[in-house]
Amino acid sequence: MPDSVTQSSWRQALAGSQMLLVAFGALVLMPLITGLDPNVALFTAGLGTLLFHIVTGGQIPIFLASSFAFIAPILAAKTRFGLAETLGGLVAAGVLYMILSGLVRLRGTGFIHRLLPPVVIGPVIMVIGLSLAPVAVHMASGRAGDGSAVLVPYDTAILIAMASLAVTIVAAVWAQGIFRLIPIMFGVITGYVLSAFAGIIDYSTIVEAPWFAVPDFVAPAFSWSAILFMVPVAIAPAIEHIGDILAIGNVTGRNYLQKPGLHRTLLGDGVATSSAALLGGPPNTTYSEVTGAVMLTRNFNPRIMIWAALIAIVLAFVGKFGAALQSIPVPVMGGILCLLFGSIAVVGLNTLIRHQVDLSEARNLVIVGVTLVFGIGGMVLGQMEGIALCAVVAIALNLILPGDREAWGKAIYEHQTD
């Protein structure tokens, strides 16, 4: 009996390693873009996943890690408020999840659909992707994310970036099985090898880094300005969370919105996000690529995600591993981000298409048009700008403007009238 238990544990650990590999590319790419410590991101992803499973009773095979929705707000907030206050805003964003969790428990899920229909969520998600387009282009061209400094000569950078992008595309479209779920990894490896041949990698930090090192945790500071700037950004990832929970439920054949309940999954996500920010890590979100891996492997045991979380925590204390991640040149990341940021925008567009939102309706045209221009153009009103501002404006316009339920999307209207 003990031998079979040990064998089962080894199988679960191996499956957990595979799940972490699927999530790994996006997990570390986000902190590398925003200037956060990737080792801290690994630790907080593992910790957040464990906390999520504690809150939800370990019933859902899901992994939480760095959220791309917060990249642009973090970059803007760091410039405006500094890192500590930015982290304080992210803690508050996690608290918003907890408040939504309480509202769902008290009033059910209906109010979310009324407050945040596709005509609101679609353009906000599009803004998240499109507002980051300049960051991807700057990095692919060998510049810093804000374009302020040239880090790699353009000719060298663009060659490496396009090769990384091409390999990522090929892996995403033509690879089979588990390999199709890790296109970022293939792109990074290709770009890193080319960067090594081009001589643009600084190996000194890897050599000097210790094998064992405590991650560079950072404590948050709190200010109302940073909190008001960051909290509205959490609206779109909260809706994305609901979609991910529905997706994993479809894969496993279970209704997780009923058991353990959406209120518990939102609470788990909020606790994971706030705990990550308290330690200096990026906010967490449920990873759809891991859901894809669960569907492919048909391994529905939630314990494998516990193993993935534990392995992530262990890797966080390997100093040379973090140094190697930070040595990845910007063109490598820039090339891959040309695809990833565009993909985020397409998710928002698909939200409008899937729900058959009629953009010939004046109210819908107004909501989508104003949201896109405010978000992409970087409009500033008071303490809010960019994604945070456009999210608030989209919600306000949807509540204020007159219109029948058909204007919320034909698919939703038909579902409500069945």
Beta strands, then each sheet from edge to edge (+ up, - down):
strand 1: 64-66
strand 2: 284-286
strand 3: 380-381
strand 4: 384-385
sheet 1: 1+ 2-
sheet 2: 3+ 4-
end
